[in-house]
């Protein structure tokens, strides 16, 4: 059983919403426009939750081309309107029932995160929305520490909920408790290496 916390920080993709089709589809469009048609959907799913620069670097793109690729991705992703994204079962009910302060801790920028939460009527459950804005992405702890600073609470009273190894590593480095979700996109063995404090198979198990 998971005890109550004063604050809960949520990853978004693979934790609150199932957005893989829209994310991977948009990345494919960007890669195709750059002449790369050999990157599989299965490979791209492994990078959800990480910064796209990690993917571009692993695919051999020069550093100077990464910013334009990222700008292209963000423009396409926003313009598409998230037609294939859905909220995971039990997430609205969980957010409504869960006590404590709530924020996001996502690799997405804050404006994009806010758009998604508004589109799926989830934003009303959050006290703050925090994306990765001008600081290092997870597994660096910055996005977590930013919400803790705003809430004014110590790490020991916060639970980070996510589906990726980067979420678990960022949580550990920030000093918060961590909860790994099994229904997302993350590698379960890789997440287990960071010894999450809790595991859940359904959003309702947080309450």
C-alpha positions as CSV (number, residue, x, y, z in Angstrom):
1,X,0.0,0.0,0.0
2,X,1.3,3.5,-0.9
3,X,1.1,6.0,1.9
4,X,-0.1,9.5,1.3
5,X,2.4,12.2,0.3
6,X,2.3,16.0,0.5
7,X,3.1,16.3,-3.2
8,X,2.9,14.1,-6.3
9,X,4.9,14.7,-9.4
10,X,3.8,13.0,-12.6
11,X,5.6,12.2,-15.8
12,X,3.1,12.7,-18.7
13,X,3.8,10.4,-21.7
14,X,3.3,6.8,-20.7
15,X,2.1,7.7,-17.2
16,X,-1.0,10.0,-17.6
17,X,-1.6,9.7,-21.4
18,X,-0.9,7.1,-24.0
19,X,0.7,9.4,-26.6
20,X,3.2,7.0,-28.4
21,X,1.4,7.1,-31.8
22,X,1.5,10.9,-32.0
23,X,5.0,11.2,-30.7
24,X,6.5,8.5,-32.8
25,X,4.5,9.5,-35.9
26,X,5.7,13.1,-35.6
27,X,9.4,12.0,-35.1
28,X,9.0,9.8,-38.2
29,X,7.8,12.8,-40.2
30,X,10.8,14.9,-39.1
31,X,13.3,12.0,-39.8
32,X,11.7,11.4,-43.2
33,X,12.1,15.1,-44.1
34,X,15.8,14.8,-43.2
35,X,16.3,11.7,-45.4
36,X,16.1,9.0,-42.7
37,X,13.5,6.4,-43.5
38,X,15.1,3.5,-41.7
39,X,14.1,4.2,-38.1
40,X,11.5,1.9,-36.7
41,X,8.5,2.8,-34.5
42,X,9.8,0.2,-31.9
43,X,13.1,2.0,-31.6
44,X,11.4,5.4,-31.2
45,X,9.3,4.2,-28.4
46,X,12.4,3.4,-26.4
47,X,13.2,7.2,-26.4
48,X,9.9,8.4,-25.2
49,X,10.6,10.4,-22.0
50,X,14.1,11.2,-23.0
51,X,15.3,14.4,-24.8
52,X,15.1,14.1,-28.5
53,X,18.7,15.2,-28.7
54,X,19.6,11.7,-27.3
55,X,17.8,10.1,-30.2
56,X,19.3,12.5,-32.8
57,X,22.8,11.9,-31.4
58,X,22.4,8.1,-31.5
59,X,21.2,8.3,-35.1
60,X,24.4,10.2,-36.0
61,X,22.9,13.7,-36.6
62,X,25.6,16.5,-36.3
63,X,25.1,18.7,-33.2
64,X,24.4,21.8,-35.4
65,X,21.4,20.1,-37.0
66,X,19.6,19.2,-33.7
67,X,18.0,22.5,-32.8
68,X,16.3,22.8,-36.2
69,X,15.1,19.2,-36.0
70,X,13.7,19.9,-32.5
71,X,11.9,23.1,-33.7
72,X,10.5,21.1,-36.6
73,X,9.3,18.3,-34.3
74,X,7.6,20.7,-31.8
75,X,5.8,22.6,-34.6
76,X,4.5,19.5,-36.2
77,X,3.5,17.9,-32.9
78,X,1.6,20.9,-31.7
79,X,-0.1,21.5,-35.0
80,X,-1.4,18.0,-35.3
81,X,-3.5,18.4,-32.2
82,X,-2.8,15.0,-30.6
83,X,-5.4,13.0,-32.5
84,X,-4.2,9.6,-31.4
85,X,-3.4,10.4,-27.7
86,X,-5.7,9.0,-25.0
87,X,-5.8,9.2,-21.2
88,X,-4.9,6.0,-19.5
89,X,-7.8,4.2,-17.7
90,X,-8.4,5.5,-14.1
91,X,-6.1,8.6,-14.4
92,X,-8.9,11.2,-14.0
93,X,-10.4,9.4,-11.1
94,X,-7.0,8.9,-9.5
95,X,-6.1,12.6,-9.8
96,X,-9.5,13.7,-8.4
97,X,-9.2,11.3,-5.4
98,X,-5.6,11.8,-4.6
99,X,-4.8,14.3,-1.8
100,X,-1.8,16.6,-1.7
101,X,-0.2,19.0,-4.2
102,X,0.2,17.8,-7.8
103,X,2.6,18.9,-10.5
104,X,4.1,17.4,-13.7
105,X,7.7,16.4,-14.2
106,X,8.1,15.9,-18.0
107,X,10.6,16.3,-20.7
108,X,8.0,18.3,-22.7
109,X,8.1,22.1,-22.4
110,X,5.6,23.6,-20.0
111,X,3.5,25.2,-22.7
112,X,3.0,21.9,-24.6
113,X,2.3,20.1,-21.3
114,X,-0.3,22.6,-20.4
115,X,-2.0,22.2,-23.8
116,X,-2.2,18.4,-23.4
117,X,-3.6,18.7,-19.8
118,X,-6.2,21.2,-21.0
119,X,-7.2,19.1,-24.0
120,X,-7.9,16.0,-21.9
121,X,-9.5,18.0,-19.0
122,X,-6.8,17.0,-16.6
123,X,-5.3,20.5,-15.8
124,X,-8.0,21.2,-13.2
125,X,-6.4,18.6,-10.9
126,X,-2.9,20.2,-10.9
127,X,-1.6,22.9,-8.6
128,X,1.3,23.5,-10.9
129,X,2.5,22.5,-14.4
130,X,6.2,22.1,-14.9
131,X,8.0,21.0,-18.0
132,X,11.7,21.1,-19.0
133,X,12.3,24.8,-19.7
134,X,15.9,25.8,-20.4
135,X,17.5,23.3,-18.0
136,X,18.7,19.7,-18.4
137,X,16.1,17.0,-19.0
138,X,15.6,13.9,-16.9
139,X,17.5,11.9,-15.7
140,X,18.8,15.2,-14.3
141,X,16.7,16.1,-11.3
142,X,16.0,19.8,-12.3
143,X,12.4,19.4,-13.4
144,X,11.5,17.7,-10.1
145,X,13.5,20.2,-8.0
146,X,11.7,23.1,-9.7
147,X,8.3,21.9,-8.5
148,X,9.6,21.2,-5.0
149,X,10.9,24.8,-4.8
150,X,7.5,26.2,-5.9
151,X,5.6,24.0,-3.4
152,X,8.1,24.7,-0.7
153,X,8.2,21.1,0.6
154,X,11.2,18.8,1.2
155,X,12.0,15.9,-1.2
156,X,11.1,13.3,1.5
157,X,7.5,14.3,1.3
158,X,7.1,13.9,-2.4
159,X,6.4,11.0,-4.7
160,X,7.6,10.9,-8.4
161,X,5.4,8.8,-10.6
162,X,6.7,7.7,-14.0
163,X,7.1,4.9,-16.5
164,X,10.8,5.3,-17.6
165,X,14.2,4.7,-16.1
166,X,15.0,8.4,-16.5
167,X,12.0,9.1,-14.2
168,X,13.4,6.7,-11.5
169,X,16.9,8.1,-11.8
170,X,15.8,11.7,-11.7
171,X,13.7,10.9,-8.6
172,X,16.6,9.2,-6.9
173,X,18.9,12.1,-7.6
174,X,16.3,14.6,-6.4
175,X,15.9,12.6,-3.1
176,X,12.1,12.0,-3.6
177,X,10.3,8.6,-3.3
178,X,9.6,7.0,-6.6
179,X,6.7,5.0,-8.1
180,X,7.2,3.0,-11.3
181,X,4.2,2.3,-13.5
182,X,4.2,-1.0,-15.5
183,X,1.6,0.1,-18.1
184,X,3.8,2.7,-19.9
185,X,6.7,2.5,-22.4
186,X,9.7,2.0,-20.1
187,X,12.0,-0.9,-19.8
188,X,10.9,-2.7,-16.6
189,X,14.3,-4.2,-15.9
190,X,16.0,-0.8,-16.4
191,X,13.6,0.8,-14.0
192,X,14.1,-1.9,-11.5
193,X,17.8,-1.1,-11.4
194,X,16.9,2.2,-9.7
195,X,14.9,0.3,-7.0
196,X,11.6,2.2,-7.1
197,X,9.9,2.5,-3.8
198,X,6.6,1.4,-5.3
199,X,5.2,-0.3,-8.4
200,X,1.7,0.0,-9.8
201,X,-0.2,-1.7,-12.7
202,X,-3.1,0.8,-12.8
203,X,-3.5,4.4,-11.9
204,X,-6.1,3.6,-9.2
205,X,-3.4,1.9,-7.1
206,X,-2.0,5.3,-6.2
207,X,-5.0,6.1,-4.1
